[in-house]
Amino acid sequence: AIFLLVAFWPGGVARGDVQVVPHTVRVGLAQNMPQVSFVLQGDYQLVNIHTGQIIAGDGEGRWMVEYAGGLCRVLKNGEHVGLYNGPIKAESLDATTKTILSSDGTLLHKDSLAGLAVKGCGDGAANLYEDQAGLYALDASGQAKQLSRGGLNIAAVEKGGQLKRYRGNIEIRPSESGLTVINELPIEQYLYGVLPGEMPVSFPAEALKAQAVAARSYVITQLGS
């Protein structure tokens, strides 16, 4: 069962009783779980929310969080990573803006790498496109990391023996009786998943727009419920 947490951020009532529209919504996916398995695809990092510690800067791969007496035991690809007090968050990184180092040593911030060229160790140069599959770059620690393919960040959480895909962040909180799994995402992305379940995509465009407005209004009203 999915339970909608009445928690939005930021949101509330501003000065003069002006309603502030929330940006994110938190959706409960599971409660009292002995363990949670999930696969991260795209640009993610794994963070211990309690301390702010970055457990893994490159979050891609298969993860498991086990309940360990109020703590979270984290494993990646079956190997023990560490024991943390949690909560643990798989945080989707905003890859909209890319930072590159120019030949004169200055940093450039670009919304897209398309049209730029990179020069290799020899005399050759390669043009960059939006799809960077197969290309690698060195990060600040000197490790080679594959460049983004330009696709969505997707977290696939195992539920009932099947992987269910979610946008946004996945948060895993320990309690006295197990792990609670929460999907935190922008409200508009939440509606991407809700709308197809309420109205077939084959319906007229105007009907779909009206349903999207109704669904969005309903979610926002939950802020004060």
C-alpha positions in Angstrom: 0.0 0.0 0.0 1.1 3.6 -0.7 0.4 6.2 1.9 0.7 9.9 1.1 2.5 11.8 3.8 1.1 15.2 4.5 4.5 16.8 4.3 5.6 19.4 1.7 8.7 21.5 1.4 8.7 24.4 1.2 5.1 25.4 1.7 2.7 27.0 4.1 1.1 30.4 4.7 3.1 33.5 4.1 2.6 37.0 5.6 -0.9 38.3 4.7 -2.4 34.8 4.5 -0.9 34.3 1.0 -0.7 30.5 0.3 2.8 29.4 -0.7 2.6 26.6 -3.2 4.8 23.6 -2.1 7.6 22.4 -4.4 8.0 18.8 -3.2 5.8 16.0 -1.9 6.8 13.0 0.2 5.0 9.7 -0.6 5.3 6.7 1.7 6.0 3.5 -0.2 6.4 0.9 2.6 6.6 0.6 6.4 8.1 -1.8 8.9 10.4 -3.4 6.4 13.2 -5.7 7.5 15.3 -4.7 4.5 14.9 -2.5 1.4 16.5 -3.3 -2.0 16.8 -0.7 -4.8 18.7 0.1 -8.0 19.8 3.6 -8.9 20.2 4.7 -12.5 21.6 8.1 -13.3 23.3 10.7 -11.1 22.7 9.8 -7.5 24.6 10.0 -4.2 23.9 8.1 -1.0 23.8 10.3 2.1 23.4 9.8 5.8 20.9 12.5 6.6 21.6 12.5 10.4 25.3 13.5 9.9 25.3 14.8 6.3 28.0 12.2 5.5 28.1 11.2 1.8 28.2 7.5 1.9 28.8 7.2 -1.9 29.3 10.0 -4.4 28.5 7.7 -7.3 25.3 6.0 -6.3 24.6 4.0 -9.5 24.2 0.3 -8.8 22.3 -2.1 -6.7 21.8 -1.3 -3.0 20.3 -2.9 0.1 19.6 -1.4 3.4 18.9 -3.8 6.3 17.3 -3.0 9.6 19.8 -3.6 12.4 18.2 -2.8 15.7 17.4 0.8 15.0 20.4 1.3 12.7 20.8 0.9 8.9 23.3 -1.6 7.5 24.1 -0.6 3.9 25.4 -2.9 1.2 26.2 -2.3 -2.4 26.2 -5.1 -4.9 26.2 -7.5 -2.0 29.3 -6.0 -0.2 29.1 -4.4 3.2 29.5 -0.6 3.1 28.8 0.5 6.6 26.4 0.7 9.6 24.6 4.1 10.0 22.1 5.6 12.3 20.2 7.0 9.4 18.0 8.1 7.8 19.6 7.1 4.5 18.8 9.1 1.4 19.4 8.2 -2.2 19.6 11.8 -3.5 19.0 12.5 -7.2 21.5 15.1 -8.3 20.5 18.0 -10.5 22.5 17.4 -13.7 21.0 20.3 -15.6 24.1 22.5 -15.3 27.5 21.0 -16.2 30.7 22.5 -15.1 33.8 22.2 -17.3 37.4 23.4 -17.1 38.4 25.5 -20.1 41.9 25.6 -21.6 42.8 28.8 -19.7 41.9 27.2 -16.3 38.6 28.9 -15.8 35.3 27.1 -14.9 32.5 27.3 -17.4 28.9 26.5 -16.4 26.8 25.2 -19.3 23.2 23.9 -19.5 24.3 21.5 -22.3 27.6 20.0 -23.6 26.2 19.8 -27.1 28.4 21.5 -29.7 31.5 21.6 -27.5 34.7 19.7 -28.4 37.2 17.9 -26.2 40.8 17.4 -27.1 42.5 14.1 -26.2 46.1 13.3 -25.4 46.9 13.3 -29.1 46.1 15.9 -31.7 42.5 14.7 -32.3 39.4 16.3 -31.0 35.9 14.9 -30.5 32.6 16.8 -30.6 30.3 16.3 -27.6 26.6 15.6 -28.0 23.7 15.4 -25.6 24.1 11.6 -25.4 27.5 11.0 -23.8 27.3 7.2 -23.6 30.7 5.6 -23.7 32.6 8.8 -22.7 34.5 9.1 -19.4 35.9 12.0 -17.5 38.2 12.3 -14.4 36.5 13.7 -11.3 38.2 15.8 -8.6 39.5 12.6 -6.9 41.1 11.4 -10.1 38.6 8.6 -10.6 37.2 7.9 -14.1 33.4 8.4 -14.2 31.1 7.8 -17.2 29.4 10.9 -18.4 25.7 11.3 -18.1 23.7 9.7 -20.9 21.2 12.6 -20.7 18.4 10.3 -19.4 16.3 10.5 -16.3 17.5 9.7 -12.8 15.4 6.6 -11.8 15.3 4.7 -8.5 13.9 1.2 -8.8 12.6 -0.1 -5.4 11.9 -3.8 -5.0 8.3 -4.4 -3.8 6.7 -7.8 -3.8 9.5 -9.3 -5.8 9.3 -6.7 -8.6 11.2 -3.5 -9.2 9.0 -0.4 -9.3 10.5 2.8 -10.8 10.3 6.2 -9.1 11.6 9.7 -9.9 13.2 11.8 -7.3 14.8 10.8 -4.0 14.4 7.6 -1.9 14.6 8.0 1.8 14.9 5.1 4.2 14.1 5.8 7.9 14.7 3.3 10.7 12.1 3.0 13.5 11.5 0.7 16.4 9.8 -1.9 14.2 11.7 -1.7 10.9 12.4 0.6 7.9 10.1 3.1 6.3 10.6 4.0 2.7 9.7 7.4 1.4 9.7 8.8 -2.2 10.5 12.6 -2.2 10.1 14.3 -5.5 8.9 17.6 -7.1 5.2 17.9 -7.1 5.0 18.1 -10.9 7.0 14.9 -11.3 4.6 13.2 -8.7 1.7 14.1 -11.0 3.5 12.4 -14.0 2.9 9.1 -12.2 -0.6 9.9 -10.9 -2.3 11.2 -14.0 -2.0 8.0 -16.2 -3.7 6.1 -13.4 -6.7 8.5 -13.4 -7.2 9.0 -17.1 -6.0 7.1 -20.2 -3.5 8.9 -22.3 -5.7 8.3 -25.3 -8.2 10.9 -24.0 -8.4 14.3 -25.7 -5.6 16.7 -24.7 -7.9 19.2 -23.1 -9.4 16.5 -20.9 -5.9 15.5 -19.8 -5.0 19.1 -19.0 -8.2 19.5 -16.9 -7.5 16.3 -15.0 -3.9 17.4 -14.4 -5.1 20.7 -12.9 -7.6 18.8 -10.7 -5.0 16.4 -9.5 -2.5 19.1 -8.7 -5.1 21.2 -6.8 -6.1 18.1 -4.7 -2.5 17.4 -3.7 -1.9 21.0 -2.7 -5.0 21.1 -0.6 -3.6 18.2 1.5 -1.1 20.7 2.9 -3.7 22.1 5.2 -5.5 18.8 6.0 
